[in-house]
Amino acid sequence: MIHRSKQYLIDDLSIHESWRLFKIMSEIVDGFENLSEIGPAVSVFGSARVKQDEPLYQKTVELSKALSEAGFSVITGGGPGLMEAGNKGAFENGGESIGLHIHLPMEQKNNEFLNVKSEFRYFFIRKLMFIKYALAYVALPGGYGTLDELSEALVLIQTHRIKPFPIVLFGTEFWSGLIDWFKSQMVPNGFCRAEDLDLFKVTDDVDEVVSYIRKHVIV
């Protein structure tokens, strides 16, 4: 027999979890509604810590402008740094600039270069939106968040959970150490196949990013 105080605790937890389920469902529905009419899109990831006067910020603006000119909407996390640069290039080019903003303990505001935005509290729902509405990924230099989004896409393609789509790692110097580790550790130990390294392309060239995506995606 369950003690009454323990039963109350179980009931409270059950109610709490039920409300959380409704919040999750509501956030998914809101995301679908907010993004359902966007055009063919490329998700662009990168560090929030890059400043506006840094060369990588300016290069990212150039990249997103080129994607916009090629007919793609640009999706970012909607925050500062390279996310802002990704939105800015598309926005100032008259293209569709989308931000998927996540609520964090440290306040991170939306950048000003958005014409479509959606708010999220749950990372896994936000990641679902990045995958669902993107025809390609571009991963710029970044931290754990960038690696998280990148590895999510790679494992979904590797395990055939989603159809393959172009993934570009922009910045050969930044990504070279990780790729060398893939080649020296993961492949020789049988943790992934050599052909799994063909799931992404590495480049420093904006035009090559656009041409690679257009080669695999019809807009």
Buried (B, 14 or more C-beta within 10 A) or exposed (E): EEEEEEEEEEEEEEEEEEEEEEEBEEBBEBBBEBBEEBEBBBBBBBBBEBEEEBEBBBBBBEBBBBBBBBEBBBBBBBBBBBBBBBBBBBBBBEBBBBBBBBEEEEEBEBBEBBBBBBBBEBEEBBBBBBBEBBBBBBBBBBEEBBEBBBEBBBBBBBEEEEEEBBBBBBBEEBBEEEBEEBEEEBBEEEEBEEEBBEBBBBBEEBEBBBEBBBEEBEE
